[in-house]
Amino acid sequence: MGQSHRQVDESARPLQLRDYLEVLRRRRWLIILMVVLGGALAALYAFNRQPQYVSQASVLVRPIEVDVARTSIRPDQLVNMFTEKEVAGSLDVAEQVAVGIGNGPTAQKLLENLSIIVVNDTQVLRISYEDSSPQRAQEVTALFARAYLEQREARAVLKVEERANEIEVAIDRVDTELLEVNTLISRSEEGSLVRIAAETRRDSLLKERDQLQASLADVESLSVDGGEVISEATLPKNPVSPPNWMIVTIGLIGGFIIGVPLAFARDSLDDRIRSAKDLERAFGFPVLVSIPGFGSWLNQENDSGEPTILANPDQPPAESFRRLRSTLLAVARDEAVSSILVTSSVADEGAPNVATDLAIAFAQSGTEVLLISANFQDSAVDRLFGLEDEPGLGDVLLGDLKPHDAARTVAGVPSTLRVIPSGAQLDNPSDALDSPVIEKVLAGHDVPYEFLIVEAPPVVDAADALSLAQLTGGVALCVRSWSSYMSTVDSALGQLDHVRANILGVVLT
């Protein structure tokens, strides 16, 4: 079962539907939060906004063509409706409307709420204005329609006047030339070539003058009506903005749409180990046992001062330790392993508690088990057995005590379990653990055993665990779900692999 440390590339495994669903399940509270937040913001907006009303008016644009020679052209070809749209929505028209309103919005503000569209294949402009007051919306819409037509009529009048002036100038030119020709005729002899040419020119000029007079009459008779309002500005009865329930619904949906990718982003950035599947997929090591809700049981241990397997023998954690015992006994048979090191990557991953409850589980099966507390940083094993002030491993390493004298039985626990507490504190535990003394202790020369459990400090925090890992048959690494990080576990496994430790697997707490 022992393996070398390896990091598995998760990206090589294609994601399946259940993986996506699992992310949504894990991050459901984030999604719910975004949904609630989206709904709340939408509700805040909906119930504090002013309803908006839109009034519409339709204007028929008539062509104004002062060139009578082009009157045969279709009206829709004489009017560029997109140009007229720009004119109707121009600043000049808006300023005229602003004057008509009086003390109201500025011309620029009016244009912000104005909408003008060209009705397809027609000479109709549809003018719309939005306002919080339906009366104001109607008033401004009507003023825009009227102001546009007034400005268009003014431009038409100017065009007609300019064209009439052009014709009158041409008539004056013809009259001047006619006077000169008539003078020439009166001074020429009857039948002379000069007189004949002059008379021909006179007839031509008279004809031209008649045409110009007719054109002038046509121009002066042209209508300067640039269009008309064919649909008066309406008084809106209902707001155009969506109802409050729709806005809130949109907010809820928007919160969900934002929440889902946010959940996946948060999950991808979360380096914490969440499940046994995460460990097996990331590192390829088996999970020896997963202890459900062990964090809460540890709190009970701290409160009662009694190991979980003794305080709650019928609860799931106790059964998990019995399964772990069976697994390790199978390993002991298959790999001739009779000693294990229980450690963790960093502190607070439950290694002392796991070692304690596991040792008791072995003793309850009748196995001669020796538990050694080699964790001089955290004397949790000593505390759980009430051995805090007792001499132990530290004293043995200092040469002040024999291993046999350091091993103790504990009241309330089968006598097949003996415990060597941490004992005296050492200035440099790593150096002491590299001495031949510890090898004799672990070999069981003075304290024989069937199974040895050594509880060591975290791998990342101290070198003690690495020294002990080389002297035991295998290592069980404790990892706390939703607390331990992939990076720290990877670092711990890498260090254990570097000293050629036999990593049996992981205990997920």
Secondary structure, 3 states (H helix, E strand, C coil): CCECCCCCCHHHCCCCHHHHHHHHHHCHHHHHHHHHHHHHHHHHHHCCCCCCEEEEEEEEECCCCCCHHHCCCCHHHHCCHHHHHHHHCCHHHHHHHHHHHCCCCCHHHHHHCEEEEECCCCCEEEEEEEECCHHHHHHHHHHHHHHHHHHHHHHHHHHHHHHHHHHHHHHHHHHHHHHHHHHHHHHCCCCCHHHHHHHHHHHHHHHHHHHHHHHHHHHHHCCCCCEEEEECCCCCCCCCCCCHHHHHHHHHHHHHHHHHHHHHHHHHHCCECCCHHHHHHHHCCCEEEECCCHHHHHHHHHHHCCCHHHHCCCCHHHHHHHHHHHHHHHHHHHHCCCEEEEEECCCCCCHHHHHHHHHHHHHHCCCCEEEEECCCCCCHHHHHCCCCCCCCHHHHHHCCCCHHHHCECCCCCCCCEEEECCCCCCCCHHHHHCCHHHHHHHHCCCCCCCEEEEECCCCCCCCHHHHHHCCCCEEEEEECCCCCEHHHHHHHHHHHHHCCCCEEEEEEC
